[in-house]
Amino acid sequence: MRKILNAFAFATGLSLAASVPAQTHRAHAAAPAHAAAANSIQSLVAEVNIPHQEFTLPNGLRVIVHEDHKAPVVAVSVWYSIGSKDEPPGRTGFAHLFEHLMFGGSEHSNVSYFTPMQNIGATDMNGTTWFDRTNYFETVPRAALETALFLESDRMGHLLGAVDQVKLDTQRGVVQNEKRQGDNQPFGLVEYHELNAMFPEGHPYHHSTIGSMADLDAASLATVQDWFRTHYGPNNAVLVLAGDITLADARTLVTRYFGDIPRGPQNHPAEASVPTLPHRIDEVMHDHIPATRLYREWIVPGILDDSQAPLHVAAGVLGGLSSSRLDNALVRGDQTAVAVNANVQTFHRISIFEVTVDLKPGADAAAVSRRMDDIIGRFIAEGPTADEVQRYVTSTIAGRIRGLEQVGGFGGKAVALAEGALYANDPDFYRHQMQALAAQNPASVRAAMQRWLTRPVYALRVDPGEREPYEEAASARPAGHIAGGAPRYFRAPAADEQPLAPNPAADEGQAIGTRAPLFDVDRSHLPAVGQIADLHFPTVEHGRLSNGIEVFFARRTAVPVVRVAVSFNAGYSADRPDRLGLQNLMADLLDEGTTSLNSVQIAETRERLGAQINTGASLDRTTVSLAALRSNLAPSLDLLADIIRNPAFAPNEIERLRGQHLAGIANEMAQPQGIALRTLPPLLYGNEHPYGIPFTGSGNPQTVRAITRADIVAAHDAWIRPDNAKIFVAGDTTLAEIMPLLEARFGHWQAPATARGTKTFSAAIPDARPRIILIDRPQSPQSLILAGEVTNVVGTDDLVALAEANDVLGGSFLSRLNMELREHRHWAYGAFGSLNRVEHQVPYLVFAPVQADRTGESIAAAREQLQQFLGPNGVTAAELQRTINGSIRQLPGQFETSQAVLGGMQQNDLYRRPDDYYSTLASRLRRLTAADLDAAARRALDPSKFVWVVVGDAARVRSQLEPLGLPVEVVPAAH
């Protein structure tokens, strides 16, 4: 099911090409088989604790406060008890549409919400809508908390005077492009089939959160304003403040800013039954995919039902764990599948138990389907073993412990408290969930499965083929296409219900922002931001093992977790041109068997101690990392060392993973962003350059097929060796404690007799040949644009000014590119520019998925923005202030967690920066001028040299590109 994505998803989307390994491969819950016994599950549950206090304002706003003074930041999280399940017929997508409108400015701050938020240095900022709720969140410096509360209260109680037809039309267009962007992905239309088949017409969960194009088209200003008055009152909300805040300060500030907002109509979340299908439903649909995917789904009870814990365990054992039943049977055993998954998507009134199997290309779909049903049926009948239950529960609770380090964001402590308060009327509900998990046993899990999973199943099969006709918005339809009817009117506030904001139709003579405040709040301007101290990055200590491996250490004690990254100077750029994908495959094989443990044993023993082990690579580094509970650190390090030093590279595992990697390449070739990331780098760097490869690192089918076991062993000997390694550690230990543990496992590791690998970056960058490469992907409702050039800078240069310049041009929500294509034109859900900082020659990339009928105009608009920014209209004083303030003030939030600190140390090493780089960054940023930013951008960027890759429907797009004055080459999408 699709969740609403981060507005800054572009940065994530290009992380495949990032230089510091963000671990692009799967994570495994870990614990070594030869380790000491694990902590009891009950002792782990005791670690999951978020102490809090709460109060409720007279207007019904519930406020929950959690103190965490490890960093000078506060997470602000506002959850409204309104989601898509509460939408009546004809108004689908309204909850999500209004989420977007809430970012468009309020009566006393009638600018994009991102403008003041960037200025105060907010991090982890977003809003999401789902079936049961809408939430808004940000993490801000403590000295800027009043500004955040001013803004949140203004959009809760003083919004509608700032919502006009222009904003509605803009955000309608943005949301429709968000829908196109999701629908354009492989399997992007599956959700609509699932909901339509499993829920009867009129059921609150029958329609998707994103809504229909017709209903979005029909949304009027009056109906969306009524939506706000009806649902967005303080009495329908929970506010969580988590971080560097006390209860007394919270009470004072929340009362000041939210106390004048009147109660609204009381929202009563829609009731919803758990439907049972009358019989098994088998459906087949088609999509532009390389191989078949099988689904099995049941509707099961919601979050408050006692069946939740045992069903989660069942899903984990069946297809969630690395050692799951389906993994062992279909991926490792039969090798007819390349990926499996089982999970419970939990909602308020209902949940969905979903199992998926991605077939290996060429596998017999009917035979695998029967085998899948047999495995599921036997598992339901027999239930799990006690060891399987323990492994799943331990892994899950350990993950919650790791999550306690973050106060906000998508999954921090504020989220846990708000979710419990909203759905269970109990902020401590997360503890009850953990306790329920800890109480599970094979009998309870089997009983829950037999109660809920013996009912008729929804079985969907998605085969390769042509898609069904796409439902477009009225603005993008050919002439003569008639939209659906107008939405039904919901209801106006009752006579005794005071509207939350003035109705512009009733108060035409009253200017925006002139309503007299009920509390002592001056809303004529934003509160002043207090003094924000410069970041003090944790002290980095150094050590060296007896074999010369350098150790970097930073202490963080917020949670009992230690993170270790063993980094090797390799990465995708170490691959030979005839063996592209070798580093990727070799890294994935490290944890698929050692000389003493096979892949199943590794998977099972990891799960017993609840750590994580990631293996992966970026363009410049190959890294194996560990996140271990402090109490299990020593045995977890045993397994880490075994994986790194003693991989078996068993022939059967090589062939299995080769098949998975080939399937992964085929999936990339079916996905717009994957196609673009495979296509552009060789055009920019040339085929002889180490960076002139698919930025995904997966290689090409022919090179992956050519890799032999001897190649893999040779790559390990050349690159994964002590004289090419550095170890980074951050977490709840000390250098004195960690050094003996590392020495015992890595200090006596000796390099092989073969030579260490070397990389050469002397290959000449080809002369720029500006053009448009149009990759024909029929039936695409969007065109994905990826353009760029190789700049004249390298990653080890001082790029502070250039990075800040790009923040103005393309690196933030408020950037010129995003504001033009998303907010002004509403042709895209997001458009960004990225200084993709690799170690050597750095590319600059522009990324914009746009609606298909605006492809040519979008390229023209982007080129105009680039030319203006690099020409007569450089950085303005307002842009400079906003950008520099934000970059300085967000530093404490950026390094709140040990994971972030670990990454910061690795970045400093990769770019050859001193340990105190981040501690001194604020003072360097303050010295920058607009002229500095302009000069840095103009030295590095030349849009006249850009190569433009467009992935879209050539029949719709080509005629739009020809007037742009660039050569157009049409290439069919590879299959």
NORDAHU-V894135 format. One line per field, one symbol per residue. phi: phi as a letter, one per 20 degrees, with the letter a starting at -180 (. if undefined). psi: psi as a letter, one per 30 degrees, with the letter a starting at -180 (. if undefined). burial: I if it has 9 or more other C-alpha atoms within 8 Angstrom, else O. Layout:
BEGIN
phi->???
psi->???
burial->???
END
This chain:
BEGIN
phi->.eefeffdfggffeffdfefgemedfecfcaffeefffgfffffgffebcfbcbbcfgenfecdccebdfbfccedcdddebbffeefgncfnfgfgfgfffeeocfdbecggffffffenfcldabccbgdacccbbdcggfdfffffgffffefdbdffdecfffffffgfffffffgfffffgmfdfgffgffeedfgnfgdfdfffnegfffgefdffffffgfffddfffdccdddcqebdffffffffffedfeefgdgfedggfbfefdffafddccccbecebfcdccbcecfefeeffgfffffgffffbeffefgfgfeeeeeflecdbcbbbdeecfecbcecccceffgnfffffffffgfffffffffemeeffffffffffffffffffffeecmfbefffgffffffedlbgeggffffffffefbgfffffffffddefgdeddcddfqfffgeeefgfdefgneefffffffeaegffedfgfbfegfecfeefgndfffedfceefbfgfeffdffgdfgfedcbbffeofeddccecdfcfccdccddcfbngfeffgecgnffffffffgddpdfccefffffffgffdmeccdcrbcfdcdcdccccfgfdfffffgfgffffecfelfgffgfffgfffffffffgfddgffgffeefgffeenfeegeecgffmendgffffefdffffffffffdebfecdcddcbqebcffffffffffdcfdfdfffffffcccdegffggfcgaddeefcgmefcdedccrbefeddfeffdfffffffgffbecgefgffffeeeeeldbeabbdceffefdfeedcdcbecfgfdfffffffffffffffedfdffeffffffffgffffegfffdfdffffgfffffgffeldffegffefgffffefdgfffffffffedbffefdddcdaegfedgffefffndgddecfffc
psi->kklklkfhfeeeegffglekjgiflkkkklkkegllkllleeeeeffjkikllllklfgfkkkkkkkjgflhlkkkjkkkikaffgklkfhkfeeeeeeeeffgkaegihlkffeeeeefhklhkaklkaeflklkllklkefgeeeeeeeeeefefhefffjaeeeeeefeeeeeeeeeeefflkgfgeeeeeeeefklkfkfgfllefaleeeeefkleeeeeeeeeefhlffglkkkjkbikleeeeeeeeeefffgkllakkkjkklkljkkkflkkklklllilflkkkkkkkkllaffkffeeeeeeeeeeegelfgleeeeeeeedfhflfklkkljjkaeellkjkkkkjkkkfljeeeeeeeeeeeeeeeeeellleeeeeeeeeeeeeeeeefffkebafgaeeeeeeeeeeeghjfgeeeeeeeeefflleeeeeeeefefgflkljjkkjlkakllkkjllefgllkfkklllllkkdllklegjklflkjeffhffklkggkkkflikjgflkkkkakjklkjkkkjlklklfgfkkkkkkkkgelikkkkkjkkicaeffkleghkfeeeeeeffeggkaffkleeeeeefefffhakkkkllaefkkkklkjkkefgeefeeeeeeeeefhkehkeeeeeefeeeeeeeeeeeffkeeeeeffeeefeeflffkffhlkffgfaleeeeffkleeeeeeeeeeeilegglkkkkkaialeeeeeeeeeffffgkkklflkkllkkgfkkklkkiklkjjjjjlgjflkkkjlalklgllffljgeeeeeefeeegflegleeeeefeeefhflfkklkkjjjlebkklkkkkjklkefgeeeeeeeeeeeeeeefcfiakleeeeeeeeeeeeffeeefheleeeeeeeeeeeeeghllegefffeeeeeffkleeeeeeeefeekjffgkkkkkjajeefeefffeffgkkkkkkkkl.
burial->OOOOOOIIOIOOOOOIIIIIIOIIOOOIIIIIIOIOOOIOIOOIIOOIOOOOOIOIIOIIIIIIIIIIOOIIIIIIIIIIIIIIIIIOOIIIIIIIIIIIIIIIIIIIIIOIIIIOIIIIIIIIIIIIIIIIIIIIIIIIIIIIIIIIIIIOIIIIIIIIIIIOOOIIOIIIIIIIIIIIIIIIIIOIOOIIOOIIIIIIOOOIIIIIIIIIIIIIIIIOIOIIIIIIIIIIIIIIIIIIIIIIIIIOOIIOIIIIIIIIIIIIIIIOOOOIOIOOIOOIIOOOIIIIIIIIIIIIIIIIIIIIOOOIIIIIIIIIIIIIIIIIIIIIIIIIOOIIIIIIIIIIOIIIIIIIIIIIIIIIOOIOOOOIIOOIOOIIOIIIOOIIOOOIIIIIIIIIIIIIIIIIIIIIIOIIIIIIIIIIIIIIOIIIIIIOIIIIIIOIOIOIIIOIIIOIIOIIIIIIIIIIOOIOOOOOIIOOOOOOOOOOOOIOOOOOIOOOIIIIIIIOOOOOOOOIIOOOOOOOOOOOOOOOIOOOOOIOIOOOOOIIIOIIIIIIIIIIIOIIIIIIIIIIIIIIIIIOOOIIIIIIIIIIIIIIIIOOIIIIIIIIIIIIIIIIIIIIIIIIIIIIIIIIIIOIIOIIIIIIIIIIOIIOIOOOIIOIIIIIIIIIIIIIIIIIIIIIIIIIIIIIIIIOIIIIIIIIIIIIOOIIOOIOIOIIIOIIIIIIIIOIIIIIIIIIIOIOOIIOIIIOIIIIIOOOOOOIOOOOOOOOIOOIOIIIIIIIIOOIIIIIIIIIIIIOIIIIOOOOIIIIIIIIIIIIIIIIIIIIIIIOIIIIIIIIIIIIIIIIIIIIIIIIIIIIOIIIOIIIIIIOIIIIIIOOOIIOOOIIIIIIIIIIIIIIIIIIIIOIIIIOIIIIIIIOOOIOIIIOIIOOIOOIOIOIIIOIIIOIIOIOIIIIIIIIIIOIIIOIIIOOOIOIOIOOIOO
END
